Amino acid sequence: MSKRRVMFTFGEEHIPDPIIYNLGQQYNLITNILRANISEDEGWIVLELEGDENNMEQGIAWVTSKGVRVDPTDG
C-alpha cells in the first residue's frame, strides 16, 4: 500500500459533486481530508490517499479528467 498527499483545486461547477467519495469508492482508495477551503465559487482540498499505486494513478487521472487540478504536496 502506498500513501500520497495531493491538492485538488476546483471551480464552482465541481463544488456539489461528490468527487472525493467517488474516488474512494471507484478506485478502492482510503481518503483523508487534511485541510480544505471551499467558498461559493472555488475551493481547494489537501487530501491524503492510501491504497494500491495503480489504483491511485487511475483515480488521479479520473479526477483530472473531470476538470479538477491535482498537484502533489510535501509533508
C-alpha positions in Angstrom: 0.0 0.0 0.0 1.2 3.5 -0.9 0.3 6.9 0.6 0.3 10.2 -1.3 -0.7 13.7 -0.5 -2.3 15.8 -3.2 -4.1 19.1 -3.5 -7.3 19.4 -5.5 -8.2 22.8 -6.8 -11.6 23.3 -8.5 -14.1 25.8 -9.6 -17.8 26.3 -8.6 -19.0 23.7 -11.1 -17.4 20.9 -9.0 -18.5 22.1 -5.5 -21.7 20.0 -5.5 -20.0 16.9 -7.0 -19.0 14.0 -4.6 -15.6 13.7 -6.2 -13.7 12.5 -3.1 -16.4 9.9 -2.2 -16.4 8.6 -5.8 -12.6 8.5 -5.9 -12.6 6.3 -2.8 -15.4 4.0 -3.9 -14.4 3.6 -7.6 -10.7 3.1 -7.1 -10.7 1.4 -3.6 -8.7 4.2 -2.0 -8.7 5.5 1.6 -9.2 9.3 1.5 -8.3 11.6 4.4 -9.0 15.3 4.2 -6.2 17.2 5.9 -7.1 20.8 5.0 -9.8 22.4 2.9 -11.1 25.8 1.9 -14.4 25.9 0.0 -16.4 29.0 -1.0 -19.3 29.5 -3.3 -17.2 29.9 -6.4 -13.9 27.9 -5.8 -12.2 25.5 -3.5 -9.1 23.5 -2.6 -8.6 20.4 -0.6 -5.3 18.8 0.7 -6.0 15.1 0.7 -4.0 12.0 1.7 -4.7 9.0 -0.5 -3.8 5.5 0.6 -4.1 2.3 -1.5 -2.7 0.4 -4.4 -0.3 2.6 -6.5 -2.0 1.6 -9.8 -5.5 2.5 -8.4 -4.1 5.8 -7.1 -2.7 6.7 -10.6 -6.0 5.7 -12.2 -8.0 7.7 -9.6 -5.9 10.8 -10.0 -6.3 10.5 -13.8 -10.0 10.3 -13.4 -10.2 13.3 -11.1 -8.1 15.3 -13.6 -10.4 14.2 -16.5 -13.3 15.8 -14.5 -11.5 19.2 -14.7 -10.0 19.3 -11.2 -6.4 20.4 -10.9 -4.3 17.9 -9.0 -0.9 18.9 -7.6 1.4 16.9 -5.3 2.1 18.3 -1.9 5.0 18.0 0.5 4.6 16.8 4.1 
